[in-house]
Each structure stands twice: as C-alpha cells, then as structure tokens.
C-alpha cells in the first residue's frame, strides 16, 4: 500500500470547537445535537439490557459483562452531560447577543 505525504499547506485546517469564546456554528450545533440523540438511544438500550439481566433474569450485580455495560453507559452519560453543557453555553451566548442587539 503506497504512503502519501502531504505538505502542511495542502491539508485542510482542522476545525476546533471554541465554545468558551464564541457561539457554535450551525454545523457544529447540528453535530452535537445529533450525537446527544444517538447517545441517548444507546443509553436507553443499555438501561433496558440492565433491567432485563438484573431484574428479570436475576443475574448478580457483580457479573463482568454487566460491569462493562455500566461502564459504557456511564461514559456515554458523561459525554452527553459535556455536550449539554456546551449547548447550554451556546444558548447563553446567543441569548446574551440577542439581548445586546435588542438594547441598542
């Protein structure tokens, strides 16, 4: 397999989220909202699996595969929390700008 080398000026700039300084672009906003929805669906699936295994089939809580499900679920929940804080900051910036424009 041939290896391709690129000069730095040939590569497109890497987009970064600068949530602390400015509001998100519409594209970034859509990506984050989509990811929150996807994560929420996966989290719901994990909750249903845990309910099935623990409450209906009476598996012990210390089972290794249940621990893995919990770890994945908690990671997705933390990611969603981070995304929600980012969205909250975005909306605060947007409403602050809207108020500033309205006061002029």
C-alpha positions in Angstrom: 0.0 0.0 0.0 1.6 3.3 -1.1 2.0 6.0 1.5 1.0 9.6 0.6 2.9 12.5 2.0 1.3 15.9 2.2 2.8 19.3 2.8 1.2 21.2 5.7 -0.3 23.8 3.4 -2.1 21.1 1.4 -4.1 19.8 4.3 -7.4 21.5 5.2 -7.4 23.2 8.6 -8.7 21.1 11.4 -11.9 22.5 12.9 -11.9 23.2 16.6 -14.7 23.9 19.0 -14.1 27.2 20.7 -17.2 27.2 22.9 -15.8 29.4 25.5 -15.0 32.3 23.1 -17.8 32.2 20.6 -21.1 30.5 19.7 -21.1 27.3 17.8 -21.6 27.3 14.0 -24.9 25.8 12.8 -22.9 22.7 11.5 -21.3 22.2 15.0 -24.6 22.7 16.7 -26.3 20.0 14.4 -23.4 17.6 15.0 -23.7 17.9 18.8 -27.5 17.6 18.9 -27.3 14.5 16.7 -24.7 13.0 18.9 -26.8 13.7 22.1 -29.7 11.9 20.4 -27.7 8.9 19.3 -26.1 8.6 22.8 -29.5 8.9 24.4 -30.8 6.0 22.3 -27.8 3.8 23.2 -28.1 4.7 26.9 -31.8 3.7 26.8 -30.8 0.4 25.2 -28.2 -0.2 28.0 -30.8 0.6 30.7 -33.2 -1.9 29.1 -30.5 -4.6 29.0 -29.5 -4.0 32.6 -33.2 -4.2 33.6 -33.5 -7.4 31.8 -30.5 -9.0 33.2 -30.7 -7.7 36.8 -34.5 -7.5 37.5 -36.0 -10.2 35.3 -33.3 -12.8 34.9 -31.8 -12.1 38.4 -28.1 -12.0 37.4 -25.8 -11.0 40.2 -24.8 -7.3 40.0 -21.1 -8.1 40.1 -21.1 -10.0 36.7 -18.3 -8.9 34.5 -20.4 -8.3 31.4 -22.8 -6.2 33.4 -19.9 -4.1 34.7 -18.9 -3.5 31.1 -22.4 -2.4 30.1 -22.5 0.0 33.1 -19.0 1.5 32.2 -20.1 2.1 28.6 -23.4 3.6 29.7 -21.7 5.9 32.3 -19.2 7.0 29.7 -22.0 8.0 27.2 -23.9 9.7 30.0 -20.8 11.8 30.9 -20.3 12.6 27.2 -23.9 13.7 26.9 -23.5 15.9 30.0 -20.5 17.6 28.4 -22.4 18.2 25.2 -25.4 19.6 27.1 -23.1 22.0 29.0 -21.7 23.0 25.6 -25.2 23.6 24.2 -26.2 25.5 27.3 -23.2 27.8 27.0 -24.0 28.3 23.3 -27.6 29.3 24.1 -26.5 31.6 26.8 -24.1 33.3 24.4 -26.9 33.5 21.7 -29.5 35.0 24.1 -26.9 37.4 25.5 -26.1 38.6 22.0 -29.8 38.9 21.2 -30.4 41.0 24.3 -27.4 43.2 23.5 -28.8 43.8 20.0 -32.3 44.5 21.4 -30.9 47.1 23.8 -29.2 49.1 21.1 
